Amino acid sequence: MMILGIVQWMQPVHGYDVRRELLSWNADKWANVQPGSIYHALRKLTDEGLLRAVATEQVGARPARTTYEVTEKGAGEFQALLRNNWWHLATPPDPFLAAFSFLPALPREEAAAALRNRATQLRAGVQQLQAALGSEWAARKPAFVAWMWELATDRSEAEIAWCERVAKRVEQGDPYLPSEEPSESSSESSSGGAAGKPDWPSEWVDR
């Protein structure tokens, strides 16, 4: 969607300018647009009939530069993707959540330190965004680009507060697992876990 939108906005446009514009938005960090894949994506979208190559020029020994514009089919596809992303909530996979689901496998001291380190990294990202928002470069961008970065900042600040809060709980020894003993009438297996699931390894929960 990003590449279709940039081409439609800037057309006719070289692939180099598409790449430069996307990188100026830091799209590689929040839109899963990798700089090395942009030229391939332009060619693929052209093969699919969503873009058309309108000119190819070469200056001296430099690589040939192709100019693109969006087709009618591509404009329709962009609008469909745009509205789908506006009206439907999507939660991208987060490797941290997968790791956090095994919190008992880490010593408490390390888990708390890792959470505070995550908060520090997020805080550095917030500071970078705030510096960018106050720069002359940002003043030349559309207002909604700054609004989008404000959203990223607010999300990071919320996660920073969560990391600090949970790190404190871990450090003070808040229990990870329910304290109630399973009832005798439950349908648990002989392994001792609820609904037939095994207990956490003792070397994890006793840390």
GIGI-V540299 format. One record per pair of residues at least 24 apart in sequence whose C-alpha atoms are under 8 Angstrom apart, sorted by sequence separation. I is the first residue (numbers start at 1). J is the second residue. D is the distance in Angstrom with one decimal. If there is no record, write none. Layout:
[[I J D] [I J D]]
This chain:
[[15 39 6.3] [49 73 6.9] [50 74 3.8] [129 153 7.1] [49 74 7.1] [50 75 7.5] [15 42 7.3] [50 77 7.6] [126 153 5.5] [2 31 7.9] [176 205 7.7] [126 156 6.9] [126 157 7.6] [123 156 7.4] [122 156 6.0] [123 157 7.4] [3 38 7.8] [122 157 7.6] [122 159 8.0] [123 160 7.1] [3 41 7.9] [122 160 6.6] [3 42 7.6] [119 159 7.4] [120 160 7.8] [119 160 4.7] [12 54 7.8] [118 160 7.7] [119 161 7.8] [119 163 6.0] [118 163 7.3] [119 164 7.1] [4 50 7.9] [4 51 7.9] [116 163 6.3] [115 163 5.3] [116 164 6.2] [16 65 7.9] [115 164 7.0] [15 65 7.3] [14 65 6.4] [15 66 6.7] [115 166 7.7] [116 167 6.8] [14 66 5.6] [15 67 6.8] [115 167 5.9] [14 67 4.4] [15 68 7.4] [13 67 5.1] [14 68 6.2] [112 166 7.7] [113 167 7.4] [12 67 6.0] [13 68 5.4] [112 167 4.4] [12 68 5.4] [13 69 6.8] [111 167 7.3] [112 168 7.2] [11 68 6.7] [12 69 5.0] [11 69 5.2] [112 170 6.1] [11 70 7.4] [111 170 7.4] [112 171 6.3] [7 68 7.0] [8 69 6.5] [109 170 7.9] [7 69 6.0] [8 70 5.6] [108 170 6.0] [109 171 6.7] [7 70 6.4] [108 171 6.4] [4 70 7.0] [8 75 7.4] [4 74 7.0] [4 75 7.6] [104 176 7.3] [5 78 6.5] [4 78 6.1] [1 78 5.9] [1 81 6.3] [1 82 7.1] [107 204 7.6] [105 203 8.0] [106 204 6.9] [105 204 4.7] [108 207 6.5] [104 204 5.2] [105 205 7.3] [107 207 5.4] [104 205 5.4] [106 207 7.7] [104 207 7.8] [25 145 7.8]]
